[in-house]
Amino acid sequence: MKISKIRLAYRVIIDSSSTIIWDKYVFEDTFNEYKMQSQQFNSAGNIKNTFRELLSENEKASQLHFLVGIAADGYVQQLKGNFHRVSDVLGNQYFPFVNYKLDIVNTDITDHSKHKIGITFYSPLLTYFGIIERNYVVSKNTENTNEYETIMFPVQPHLSVCYIQQE
């Protein structure tokens, strides 16, 4: 059997309609951080209210993805490497992750309700066996062996293979 190694990525979108308390904290803190950090990329006489306007005016504003992401770091650390909204086929709610990336979808310093971010969580390297009945069959064990304990994650929106390493 040909075995590959993969990384999975799961992206969550957080906006003003988010109802989960963790999302609400991330929403508030990233919005406040954006308002503060965006000042260094705006010109005094020509203030841009939205992230997209600011980005079109000043390409260095792309640094705001990272700078605003720092505000979410403490909340991501609280998850201790498991994002508990992605279930495997057995109903265990965890998605193991080793890093993440925050991106600003858009925001407006004058309208709190228009703030919208995405956080993409990246799994550790996993052994990949293929897709069975619309489920990714993977193992956290990446050593070459004859036996693997597997996990099956349903193919679903916002879950993607983001890296493949062929043997």
C-alpha positions as a Markdown table, in Angstrom:
| # | Residue | x | y | z |
|---|---|---|---|---|
| 1 | Met | 0.0 | 0.0 | 0.0 |
| 2 | Lys | 1.3 | 3.4 | -0.9 |
| 3 | Ile | 1.1 | 5.7 | 2.1 |
| 4 | Ser | 1.2 | 9.5 | 2.0 |
| 5 | Lys | 1.6 | 12.0 | 4.8 |
| 6 | Ile | -0.8 | 15.0 | 4.8 |
| 7 | Arg | -1.8 | 18.0 | 6.8 |
| 8 | Leu | -5.4 | 19.0 | 7.2 |
| 9 | Ala | -6.6 | 22.5 | 7.6 |
| 10 | Tyr | -9.9 | 23.6 | 9.2 |
| 11 | Arg | -11.1 | 27.2 | 8.8 |
| 12 | Val | -13.6 | 28.9 | 11.1 |
| 13 | Ile | -15.2 | 32.3 | 10.2 |
| 14 | Ile | -15.9 | 34.6 | 13.1 |
| 15 | Asp | -18.2 | 37.6 | 12.7 |
| 16 | Ser | -20.8 | 39.6 | 14.7 |
| 17 | Ser | -23.3 | 36.7 | 14.3 |
| 18 | Ser | -21.1 | 34.2 | 16.1 |
| 19 | Thr | -22.8 | 32.7 | 19.1 |
| 20 | Ile | -20.0 | 30.7 | 20.7 |
| 21 | Ile | -18.5 | 32.5 | 23.7 |
| 22 | Trp | -14.9 | 31.8 | 22.6 |
| 23 | Asp | -15.7 | 33.3 | 19.2 |
| 24 | Lys | -17.2 | 36.4 | 20.8 |
| 25 | Tyr | -14.0 | 37.0 | 22.9 |
| 26 | Val | -11.9 | 36.6 | 19.8 |
| 27 | Phe | -14.2 | 38.9 | 17.8 |
| 28 | Glu | -14.0 | 41.7 | 20.4 |
| 29 | Asp | -10.3 | 41.5 | 21.0 |
| 30 | Thr | -9.4 | 41.3 | 17.3 |
| 31 | Phe | -11.7 | 44.2 | 16.4 |
| 32 | Asn | -10.1 | 46.4 | 19.1 |
| 33 | Glu | -6.6 | 45.3 | 18.0 |
| 34 | Tyr | -7.5 | 46.2 | 14.4 |
| 35 | Lys | -8.7 | 49.7 | 15.4 |
| 36 | Met | -5.4 | 50.3 | 17.2 |
| 37 | Gln | -3.0 | 48.7 | 14.7 |
| 38 | Ser | -4.6 | 50.1 | 11.6 |
| 39 | Gln | -3.7 | 53.6 | 12.7 |
| 40 | Gln | -0.1 | 53.0 | 11.7 |
| 41 | Phe | -1.1 | 52.2 | 8.1 |
| 42 | Asn | -3.6 | 55.0 | 7.6 |
| 43 | Ser | -2.5 | 58.5 | 6.5 |
| 44 | Ala | -3.6 | 61.3 | 8.7 |
| 45 | Gly | -5.5 | 63.3 | 6.0 |
| 46 | Asn | -6.9 | 60.3 | 4.2 |
| 47 | Ile | -8.2 | 57.8 | 6.7 |
| 48 | Lys | -9.6 | 54.5 | 5.3 |
| 49 | Asn | -12.4 | 53.0 | 7.4 |
| 50 | Thr | -12.4 | 49.5 | 5.9 |
| 51 | Phe | -9.6 | 47.0 | 5.7 |
| 52 | Arg | -10.0 | 46.5 | 2.0 |
| 53 | Glu | -9.8 | 50.3 | 1.3 |
| 54 | Leu | -6.7 | 50.5 | 3.5 |
| 55 | Leu | -5.1 | 47.5 | 1.8 |
| 56 | Ser | -5.7 | 49.0 | -1.6 |
| 57 | Glu | -4.1 | 52.3 | -0.5 |
| 58 | Asn | -1.2 | 50.8 | 1.5 |
| 59 | Glu | 0.1 | 47.3 | 0.6 |
| 60 | Lys | 2.0 | 47.2 | 3.9 |
| 61 | Ala | -1.4 | 47.0 | 5.6 |
| 62 | Ser | -1.3 | 43.2 | 4.8 |
| 63 | Gln | 0.8 | 43.0 | 8.0 |
| 64 | Leu | -2.5 | 43.6 | 9.8 |
| 65 | His | -3.4 | 39.9 | 9.4 |
| 66 | Phe | -0.4 | 39.0 | 11.6 |
| 67 | Leu | -0.7 | 42.0 | 14.0 |
| 68 | Val | -4.4 | 41.4 | 14.6 |
| 69 | Gly | -3.7 | 37.6 | 14.9 |
| 70 | Ile | -1.6 | 38.3 | 18.0 |
| 71 | Ala | -4.8 | 39.4 | 19.8 |
| 72 | Ala | -6.2 | 35.9 | 19.3 |
| 73 | Asp | -3.1 | 34.0 | 20.3 |
| 74 | Gly | -4.1 | 33.6 | 24.0 |
| 75 | Tyr | -7.5 | 32.2 | 23.1 |
| 76 | Val | -5.9 | 29.8 | 20.6 |
| 77 | Gln | -3.5 | 28.7 | 23.3 |
| 78 | Gln | -6.4 | 27.9 | 25.6 |
| 79 | Leu | -7.5 | 25.2 | 23.1 |
| 80 | Lys | -4.3 | 23.2 | 24.0 |
| 81 | Gly | -3.9 | 21.9 | 20.4 |
| 82 | Asn | -7.4 | 20.6 | 19.9 |
| 83 | Phe | -10.2 | 22.4 | 18.1 |
| 84 | His | -13.4 | 21.0 | 19.6 |
| 85 | Arg | -15.8 | 21.7 | 16.8 |
| 86 | Val | -14.7 | 19.2 | 14.3 |
| 87 | Ser | -16.0 | 15.7 | 15.1 |
| 88 | Asp | -14.6 | 12.4 | 13.9 |
| 89 | Val | -17.1 | 9.7 | 12.7 |
| 90 | Leu | -17.3 | 8.3 | 16.2 |
| 91 | Gly | -18.5 | 11.7 | 17.6 |
| 92 | Asn | -15.3 | 12.6 | 19.3 |
| 93 | Gln | -15.1 | 16.3 | 19.1 |
| 94 | Tyr | -11.5 | 17.3 | 18.5 |
| 95 | Phe | -9.3 | 18.3 | 15.6 |
| 96 | Pro | -5.6 | 18.2 | 16.5 |
| 97 | Phe | -3.7 | 21.3 | 15.4 |
| 98 | Val | -0.1 | 22.5 | 15.7 |
| 99 | Asn | -0.4 | 26.0 | 14.4 |
| 100 | Tyr | -2.9 | 28.5 | 13.0 |
| 101 | Lys | -3.2 | 31.6 | 10.8 |
| 102 | Leu | -5.6 | 34.4 | 11.3 |
| 103 | Asp | -6.8 | 36.5 | 8.3 |
| 104 | Ile | -9.0 | 39.5 | 8.2 |
| 105 | Val | -11.9 | 39.0 | 5.8 |
| 106 | Asn | -12.9 | 42.6 | 6.2 |
| 107 | Thr | -13.6 | 45.1 | 8.9 |
| 108 | Asp | -14.6 | 48.7 | 9.3 |
| 109 | Ile | -13.4 | 50.9 | 12.2 |
| 110 | Thr | -16.7 | 52.8 | 12.2 |
| 111 | Asp | -19.0 | 49.7 | 12.2 |
| 112 | His | -18.3 | 46.9 | 14.7 |
| 113 | Ser | -20.8 | 44.6 | 13.0 |
| 114 | Lys | -18.8 | 44.5 | 9.7 |
| 115 | His | -15.7 | 42.9 | 11.5 |
| 116 | Lys | -15.1 | 39.4 | 10.1 |
| 117 | Ile | -12.0 | 37.2 | 10.4 |
| 118 | Gly | -11.0 | 33.7 | 9.5 |
| 119 | Ile | -8.8 | 31.4 | 11.6 |
| 120 | Thr | -7.3 | 28.4 | 9.9 |
| 121 | Phe | -6.1 | 25.6 | 12.1 |
| 122 | Tyr | -3.4 | 23.2 | 10.7 |
| 123 | Ser | -3.1 | 19.6 | 11.9 |
| 124 | Pro | 0.2 | 17.9 | 12.6 |
| 125 | Leu | 1.6 | 15.6 | 9.9 |
| 126 | Leu | -0.8 | 12.7 | 9.6 |
| 127 | Thr | -0.5 | 9.4 | 7.8 |
| 128 | Tyr | -3.1 | 9.3 | 5.1 |
| 129 | Phe | -4.8 | 6.2 | 3.8 |
| 130 | Gly | -7.4 | 7.7 | 1.6 |
| 131 | Ile | -11.1 | 8.5 | 1.6 |
| 132 | Ile | -13.6 | 5.8 | 2.6 |
| 133 | Glu | -17.3 | 6.6 | 2.4 |
| 134 | Arg | -16.6 | 10.4 | 2.3 |
| 135 | Asn | -14.3 | 10.3 | 5.3 |
| 136 | Tyr | -10.6 | 11.1 | 5.5 |
| 137 | Val | -8.9 | 8.1 | 7.0 |
| 138 | Val | -5.7 | 9.2 | 8.9 |
| 139 | Ser | -3.5 | 8.3 | 11.7 |
| 140 | Lys | -1.5 | 10.5 | 14.1 |
| 141 | Asn | 1.2 | 7.8 | 13.9 |
| 142 | Thr | 3.6 | 8.9 | 11.1 |
| 143 | Glu | 6.2 | 6.1 | 11.7 |
| 144 | Asn | 6.4 | 3.4 | 9.0 |
| 145 | Thr | 4.8 | 0.3 | 10.6 |
| 146 | Asn | 2.3 | -2.4 | 9.8 |
| 147 | Glu | -0.3 | -1.2 | 12.3 |
| 148 | Tyr | -2.0 | 2.1 | 12.7 |
| 149 | Glu | -4.7 | 3.5 | 15.0 |
| 150 | Thr | -6.9 | 5.6 | 12.7 |
| 151 | Ile | -9.2 | 8.5 | 12.9 |
| 152 | Met | -11.9 | 9.2 | 10.3 |
| 153 | Phe | -12.9 | 12.8 | 9.7 |
| 154 | Pro | -15.9 | 13.4 | 7.4 |
| 155 | Val | -15.3 | 15.4 | 4.3 |
| 156 | Gln | -17.0 | 18.6 | 5.1 |
| 157 | Pro | -17.0 | 22.3 | 4.3 |
| 158 | His | -14.0 | 24.2 | 5.7 |
| 159 | Leu | -11.9 | 21.0 | 6.1 |
| 160 | Ser | -9.2 | 20.5 | 3.5 |
| 161 | Val | -6.0 | 18.7 | 2.7 |
| 162 | Cys | -3.5 | 21.5 | 2.6 |
| 163 | Tyr | -0.2 | 19.5 | 2.3 |
| 164 | Ile | 0.7 | 16.2 | 0.8 |
| 165 | Gln | 4.0 | 14.4 | 1.1 |
| 166 | Gln | 4.3 | 11.3 | -1.1 |
| 167 | Glu | 6.5 | 8.3 | 0.0 |
